[in-house]
Amino acid sequence: MTAPGQHREPEQIHGAHDTYDKGEVASIGALVADISTDLSTLMRQEVALAKAEAKQSAAQAGRGAGLLGGAALAGWFVLLWLSVALWWALGAVMDRGWAAVVVAAIWAVVAAVLAMMGRSQMQKVRGLPYTVETAKQVPDALKGNEEPA
């Protein structure tokens, strides 16, 4: 409290654009401009954060994909040489031509089973259902017509 005749500096309230004295009535236009600027700043910051996280995740995913690719190549060579060994072993008990057909038939069965399993898994993919649903709710939320989930 101040004594009569003493002057006290007004308390300051800081907004995005201007500084308002406590108790000062700002125009609606100034308040809307402040809100608009604050929302714009918030959105820019969120996008920047998302970009930074995506960049870091992409780099990690790239390294992981490279390592998995190398493992797949090594595995392919293992299967190739095991197939040659099987062909050679079967060639000891039957004609080498028929041994090659047997090895090829085994790989055809493996390929068919893997293809059916992969197709079954791909049919279960549903995309981004929750993201699509929440994105549809954004316009109503901005209008104030949001229904509770």
N, C-alpha and C positions, 0 to 999 in steps of 0.2 A: 504494500500500500504506500502511496506517496502522500506527503504532506501537502496541504493547500499551497498553491503557488509553485510547486515543483513540477517539472515536466519529465515524463518518462517516455523513452523511445518505444514506438509501437512494435509488437511482436510480429515477426515475419513468417509467412507461410510460403514455401517454395513450391511452385508448380513446374510444368515442363517448359512453359514459355515465359511467364511473368512471375514476379513475386508480389503477393497480395498481402496487405496489412490485415491482421486478424480483425474480423468484424467488417471488413470492406466487402461490399457486394460487387462481385464481378459480373459482367454481362454474360448472358446465356451463350452468345457467340464465342466469347473468350473461353468459357468452360468447355464448350463442344470442341473448339480447336485444341485445347489442352488434352481432352480425352482422345481425340483423333490422333494427335501426335504420340501420346503414350501408347495407344494400341499399335500404331505403326512401328514404334520403337520395339515394343514387345514382340511383334511378329518378325521383325528383322533379326532380333536376338535369337528367337526360337529357330528360325531358318538357319542362321549361322551355326547354332549348336547342332542342329540336325546334320548339316553338311560336314562339320568336324567329326561327328560320331560316325557318319557314313564313310568318310574317307579312311578313318582308322579301321573300321570294320572291313572295308574293301581290301585294305592292305593285308590284314590278317587272313582274310579269305583267299586272297591271291597266293600268299605263301603256302597256305594249307592245300590249295588246289594244285600248286606245283609239286608239292611233296606227294600228294595222292596220285598225280599223273606219273611221277617217277616210280611209285610203288606198282601202279597198274602195268607199266612197261616191263618192270622186272618180273611181275607175276605172269605176264604174257610169255616172256621168254622161258620161264619155268614150265608152263603148260606146253609150250612148243617142244621143248626137249623131252619132257615126259611122254608126249605123244609120239615123238620119234623113237624113244626107248620102247614104248608099248608096241609100235609097229614092228620094230626090230625083233622083239621077243615073240610076237605072234608069227613073224616070218620064219621062226625056227620050227614051228609046228604046222604051218600051212604056207601056201604060195604068198609071196610078198605083196602081190597085187590085191589078193583077198584080205590080207592083213590091213592094208591101207583102207579098204572099203569098211572094214569093221571099226577102225579108229575113227573114220569120218562119220559113220553112223552113230557112234557114241557121242561125238561132238554135236551132231544134228539133234539128238535127243536133249542134250544139255541146253542147246540154244533154244529149242522149242519150249522147254520148261521155264527158262529164264524169261523168254518173251511173254509167255502167259502170265507169269507172276508180275512182271513189269507193267503189263497192260492193266491188270487188276488193280495195282497200286495207283496208276495214273487216273483211273476212273474214280478213285476216292478223293482226288484233289478237288477242293471247292473254292479255291481262290482266297479272297479276303472278305468273308461275309460280315464280320464285325466292323471292319473299317468302312465298308460300303454302307452299312446300316447307320453308323454314327455320322458319316458324312452327309447322309440324307437328313439328319436331325439338325445340322448346323443352321440352315436358314430359319427354321422355326425357333431355335434357341436365341438367335439374334433378334428375332421379332418379339421374344418373350412368350411364345406359345409352346414352349417345351413341355412335353409330357414326361412325368417321371418314369424312369426305366424299371 
